[in-house]
Amino acid sequence: GYTTLLDEDTCQIRSDLSIQDSDTARRLRDKYEKGNGQIKVTVLKALGEEQIMAFKVID
């Protein structure tokens, strides 16, 4: 699947970042489904590829 992200600096929305099947992705989906608040993610870009590397729930 894909994620929808808001860039805090530019206030632009993007929906083109694929979420890979990994432990981080499973934990991110679990937090999202619980609906505990906003989720802030860290995206790493290298060699033209982007991936969510970390996240945290913001109250």
C-alpha positions in Angstrom: 0.0 0.0 0.0 0.8 3.7 -0.1 0.9 6.3 2.6 -0.3 9.9 2.5 2.1 12.3 4.1 2.1 16.0 4.9 5.5 17.8 4.7 5.6 20.1 7.8 8.0 22.5 6.1 6.1 23.0 2.8 2.6 22.0 3.8 2.4 19.8 0.7 0.6 16.5 0.7 2.1 13.5 -1.1 0.7 10.0 -1.6 3.4 8.3 -3.6 5.5 6.7 -0.8 5.0 2.9 -0.8 5.0 1.2 2.5 7.1 -1.9 2.5 6.3 -5.2 4.3 8.6 -4.9 7.3 8.5 -4.8 11.1 8.4 -1.0 11.1 5.5 -1.1 8.6 3.5 -3.5 10.7 4.0 -1.5 13.9 3.1 1.7 12.0 -0.1 0.1 10.7 -1.0 -1.1 14.2 -0.6 2.4 15.6 -2.6 3.9 12.8 -5.5 1.5 13.2 -5.7 2.3 17.0 -6.1 6.0 16.1 -4.1 7.3 19.1 -3.2 10.6 17.4 -1.0 11.9 14.6 2.0 9.8 13.5 5.2 11.5 12.7 7.5 9.5 10.3 11.1 9.7 9.4 11.8 9.1 5.7 15.2 8.2 4.4 16.0 8.8 0.8 19.1 7.2 -0.9 19.9 6.4 -4.5 16.5 7.5 -5.6 14.6 5.2 -3.2 12.6 6.4 -0.2 11.5 4.4 2.9 9.9 5.1 6.2 12.7 4.3 8.8 11.0 5.4 12.1 7.9 6.8 13.5 6.3 8.2 16.7 2.8 9.0 17.8 2.2 12.6 18.7 -0.6 13.4 21.1 
